[in-house]
Amino acid sequence: MRATVSPEVVTVTENHETIETAGTYEVIVVGGGAAGLSAALVLGRARRRTLVVDAGEPRNAPSAHMQGYLSRDGMSPAEFLAVGRAEIARYGVRLVRDRAVDAVRDPDGGFGVVLAGGRTVHARQLVVATGLKDELPPVAGVAERFGRDVLHCPYCHGWEVRDRAFGVLATTPMSVHQALMVSQWSKDVTLFLHTVDRSELSGDDVRRLTAAGVAVVPGEVAGLVVDDDRLTGVRLVDGTVHAREVLFLAPRAVPRDGLLRRLGAELRDTPFGAYPVIDERGLTSVPGLWAAGNASGFAEQVVNAASRGYRAGAAINGELLFADLDAAVRV
C-alpha cells in the first residue's frame, strides 16, 4: 500500500486510486498528527464516514526521531505519520491536505468546517486535534538548531544526549525544574539565568540545584556558538563563552485553538496557555465537539496523544450509535 497525493486529497485505497471527498461525513477530524490519525483509525474501523483535514504542520517536525513510544522508539515523525495515513485509508477514511479556517454549528446540530481551499464540509461530530506551536526564545542560533542539539524534553531526547555538557536556558523561574530534571541524564549541567534574576529563585530552588550539582550562571545569553555544525558553547552578552554541547529550553506553547474558540468551547487558563475544558473522553463543553492531543493539553507526548485520539474515537462512535438508536425509538 502507498499513499497517493493530489493537490487536494491524500488517500490510500486497495487499487491506489485517489478518492474525491464528498461534502458530508459522520465525523470530521481537524489535524493529522498522532491524535487525529488515532481517532480516525478507530472511527474508520467502526465503519464511520470520516474525513481528516490536515494542514501538514506537525509539532515534532524538527525532530529526526521520536522516543518512548513502545514499538515505535526511534522512528522518525515523518515515517510515523506516513504509516498512520496508510492505515486509516485501509478503512475508508479520507484525508484532505488543507487548512480548516473556520467552523460553525449547522442548523441540525452538526458542524460545518470551512477549508482554505474554498470548500465547506459537514459532519455530525467534530474532533479538533490541531495541536500547538512552539514559540522559541529570540536567541541567535536557537531556532536553527531546535530539535538537534537545542531541545526541550529530556524524555524525548535525554538518552540520545546523555552524559554530555548540558545547558539550560532560563526564561521563567520554572526553568529551575527543567534544570533539575535534565540532571538525571547528565552530571554536567549549567543553568543560564538569561532573563531570570537570581533573586527570583527560592530557597528550595537553590538547595536543590546545589544538591544536583547544577552550576548557575547569571547574565543574559546573546547566542550560541556552533562549530562544524554542532553546538559547542553558549555566549553571554558580556562576551564570555561557556562550553556546552546541548541546550535545553522551554518554548512558549501557543495552542492552535481558533476552531474551539469560534465554536464557543469553554477554556481554562494554565501556566502553559488556555486549553479546553474536557471530560475524560475528550468531549468539550460544546455537544459533539471533541479535543485530543496537544489541542487538549500542553504535555501530551506522541504516545499520549495517540491514546487521547483513540479514546475520543471510541466515545464518538458510541455517541453516534446511541443517538441513532434513540431516534429510531422515537419514530
C-alpha positions in Angstrom: 0.0 0.0 0.0 1.3 3.5 -0.7 -0.2 7.0 -0.3 -1.5 8.7 -3.4 -1.1 12.5 -3.3 -3.1 15.1 -5.3 -3.3 18.8 -4.7 -6.4 18.3 -2.6 -6.7 14.7 -1.4 -4.3 12.3 0.2 -5.7 8.8 0.5 -4.8 5.1 0.2 -7.0 2.5 -1.5 -6.5 -1.1 -2.5 -6.3 -0.1 -6.1 -4.2 3.0 -5.4 -6.8 5.3 -6.9 -7.5 8.8 -5.5 -10.9 9.2 -3.8 -12.5 12.6 -4.1 -14.1 13.9 -0.9 -17.8 14.3 -0.5 -19.4 17.1 1.4 -21.0 15.3 4.4 -19.5 13.0 6.9 -20.3 11.5 10.3 -17.1 12.8 11.8 -14.5 15.4 10.7 -11.1 15.3 12.4 -9.1 18.5 12.0 -5.4 17.7 12.5 -3.5 14.8 11.0 -1.0 14.2 13.8 -0.9 11.3 16.3 -4.1 12.2 18.0 -6.1 12.9 14.8 -4.9 9.8 13.0 -5.6 7.6 16.0 -9.1 8.9 16.3 -9.7 8.4 12.6 -8.3 4.9 12.8 -10.8 3.9 15.5 -13.7 5.6 13.6 -12.7 4.0 10.3 -12.7 0.6 11.9 -16.1 1.4 13.3 -17.3 2.0 9.8 -17.9 5.7 10.3 -17.7 8.1 7.3 -14.7 10.1 8.5 -12.7 12.9 7.0 -9.3 14.1 8.3 -8.3 17.7 7.4 -4.5 18.0 7.7 -2.6 21.3 7.2 0.7 19.3 7.4 2.3 21.2 10.3 3.2 18.6 13.0 4.8 20.0 16.1 7.6 17.4 16.2 8.7 18.0 12.5 12.1 19.5 13.6 13.0 16.2 15.3 14.8 13.4 13.4 13.2 10.8 15.6 10.7 10.2 18.4 11.3 8.2 21.5 9.4 6.5 24.3 6.6 5.1 22.1 6.6 1.3 22.6 7.3 -0.5 19.3 8.0 2.9 17.6 11.0 4.0 19.6 13.5 5.8 17.3 11.1 6.1 14.4 11.1 9.4 12.5 8.0 11.6 12.9 7.6 11.7 9.1 7.6 7.9 8.8 5.2 7.6 11.8 2.7 9.9 10.1 3.1 8.2 6.7 2.3 4.8 8.2 -0.7 6.2 10.1 -2.1 7.8 6.9 -1.8 4.5 5.1 -3.5 2.7 8.0 -6.6 5.0 8.2 -7.0 4.8 4.4 -7.4 1.0 4.6 -10.6 1.6 6.5 -12.0 4.1 4.1 -11.0 7.3 6.0 -10.4 10.2 3.6 -7.7 12.7 4.2 -7.6 16.1 2.6 -4.5 18.4 2.5 -6.0 21.7 3.5 -6.4 24.1 6.4 -9.6 24.5 8.4 -10.1 28.2 8.7 -13.5 28.4 10.3 -16.2 26.2 11.8 -19.9 26.9 12.6 -22.8 25.0 14.0 -25.2 23.7 11.4 -28.9 24.0 11.9 -29.2 20.3 12.5 -26.7 20.5 15.4 -23.7 19.3 13.4 -20.7 21.3 12.2 -19.7 23.0 9.0 -15.9 23.3 8.6 -14.6 25.9 6.1 -11.4 24.9 4.3 -8.8 27.4 3.0 -9.3 25.8 -0.5 -12.8 27.2 -0.6 -15.0 24.2 0.3 -17.2 23.6 3.3 -17.5 20.1 4.6 -20.1 19.0 7.2 -20.3 16.3 9.9 -22.3 15.3 12.9 -19.3 15.3 15.2 -16.0 17.3 15.1 -12.6 16.4 16.6 -10.1 19.2 17.0 -6.6 17.8 17.1 -4.7 20.9 15.8 -2.0 20.7 18.4 0.1 23.7 19.4 3.0 25.8 18.1 6.3 26.1 19.9 7.4 29.7 20.1 11.2 29.8 20.8 13.1 32.4 22.8 14.7 35.0 20.5 18.3 33.9 21.0 20.6 33.8 18.0 21.0 30.2 16.8 18.2 28.6 18.8 15.7 28.3 16.0 18.2 26.8 13.6 19.3 24.1 16.0 15.9 23.3 17.6 15.3 19.5 17.5 19.0 18.8 17.0 21.2 19.9 20.0 18.7 22.5 21.2 16.0 20.5 22.9 13.0 20.9 25.2 12.1 17.4 26.5 14.5 15.1 28.3 12.1 12.2 28.0 12.1 12.7 24.2 15.9 13.2 23.8 17.7 12.7 27.1 19.0 9.2 26.3 20.5 10.3 23.0 22.5 13.2 24.5 23.2 11.5 27.9 26.4 12.5 29.7 27.2 15.5 27.5 27.7 19.0 28.8 24.1 20.4 29.2 23.0 24.0 29.3 19.5 25.1 30.4 18.2 28.5 29.2 16.1 30.0 31.9 13.2 32.2 30.7 11.0 31.8 33.8 11.6 30.6 37.4 10.1 27.3 36.2 13.3 26.7 34.3 14.8 25.5 37.6 12.6 22.5 37.4 13.9 21.7 33.9 17.5 22.0 35.0 16.8 19.6 37.9 15.1 17.1 35.6 17.8 17.0 33.0 20.4 16.3 35.7 19.1 12.8 35.6 20.8 12.4 32.2 24.0 14.3 32.8 26.0 15.4 35.8 27.4 18.4 33.9 24.5 20.9 33.9 24.7 24.7 33.8 21.6 26.8 34.3 21.9 30.1 32.4 19.6 32.5 34.2 19.2 34.7 31.0 16.0 36.6 31.7 15.6 35.4 35.3 17.0 37.3 38.2 18.8 35.2 40.8 16.5 36.8 43.4 13.6 35.0 41.8 15.0 31.6 42.9 13.5 30.3 46.1 15.5 28.8 48.9 14.3 25.3 47.9 15.5 26.1 44.3 19.0 26.9 45.4 19.2 23.9 47.7 18.1 21.5 45.1 20.3 23.0 42.4 23.3 22.6 44.8 22.3 19.0 45.6 22.0 18.1 41.9 25.4 19.7 41.2 23.8 22.2 38.7 26.0 25.3 38.1 24.2 28.6 38.0 25.4 31.4 35.6 23.7 34.9 35.8 23.6 37.1 32.8 21.7 37.3 29.5 22.5 34.8 26.7 23.4 36.5 23.4 23.6 33.4 21.2 25.0 30.0 20.5 28.5 29.0 19.4 28.4 26.5 16.6 31.4 24.7 15.1 31.4 22.2 12.3 27.5 22.0 12.5 27.4 21.2 16.2 26.8 23.2 19.3 30.0 24.0 21.2 29.1 26.8 23.5 26.8 29.4 24.9 27.8 33.1 24.6 26.6 35.7 27.1 26.1 39.4 26.2 29.3 40.2 28.1 31.2 38.1 25.6 32.1 35.2 27.8 31.6 31.7 26.4 30.7 28.6 28.3 31.4 25.3 26.6 28.2 23.3 26.2 27.2 20.5 23.8 23.4 20.6 24.4 21.0 23.3 25.3 17.6 22.7 26.9 14.9 25.3 26.9 11.1 25.7 27.4 9.3 27.1 24.3 6.2 29.1 24.8 3.3 26.9 23.9 0.8 28.6 21.6 -2.3 26.4 21.4 -3.9 26.3 17.9 -7.4 26.8 19.4 -9.1 29.0 16.8 -11.8 26.5 16.0 -12.5 25.8 19.6 -12.9 29.5 20.4 -15.1 30.1 17.3 -17.4 27.3 18.4 -17.7 28.6 22.0 -15.8 25.8 23.8 -15.1 26.7 27.5 -11.4 27.2 28.1 -9.3 27.1 31.2 -6.1 29.1 31.9 -3.0 27.2 32.7 0.7 28.2 33.1 1.2 26.9 29.5 -1.8 28.6 27.8 -5.6 28.2 27.6 -6.9 24.8 26.9 -10.5 23.4 26.6 -12.3 22.0 29.5 -12.9 18.4 28.5 -14.2 15.2 30.2 -12.2 12.1 30.5 -13.1 11.1 26.9 -12.2 14.4 25.3 -15.6 16.0 25.0 -15.6 19.8 25.3 -18.4 21.9 26.8 -20.0 22.0 23.3 -22.0 18.9 22.4 -20.4 17.0 19.6 -17.1 18.9 19.8 -14.0 17.0 20.9 -10.4 17.9 21.6 -7.4 15.5 21.5 -3.7 15.6 21.7 -1.9 18.9 22.3 -5.2 20.7 21.4 -6.4 19.4 24.8 -3.3 20.0 26.9 0.4 21.0 26.8 2.1 17.9 28.0 0.8 15.2 25.6 3.7 13.2 24.1 3.1 11.3 20.9 2.1 8.2 22.7 -0.3 10.1 25.0 -1.8 12.0 22.0 -2.5 8.7 20.2 -4.2 7.4 23.3 -6.3 10.5 23.6 -7.3 10.2 20.0 -8.2 6.5 20.4 -10.4 7.3 23.4 -12.2 10.1 21.6 -12.8 8.0 18.6 -14.3 5.2 20.6 -16.5 7.6 22.5 -17.7 9.3 19.4 -18.8 6.0 17.8 -20.8 5.2 20.9 -22.4 8.7 20.9 -23.5 8.3 17.3 -24.7 4.8 17.7 -27.0 5.6 20.7 -28.2 8.8 19.2 -29.4 6.9 16.1 -31.0 4.1 18.2 -32.8 6.7 20.3 -34.0 8.5 17.2 -35.3 5.2 15.8 -37.2 4.5 19.1 -38.8 8.0 19.0 -40.1 7.3 15.4 
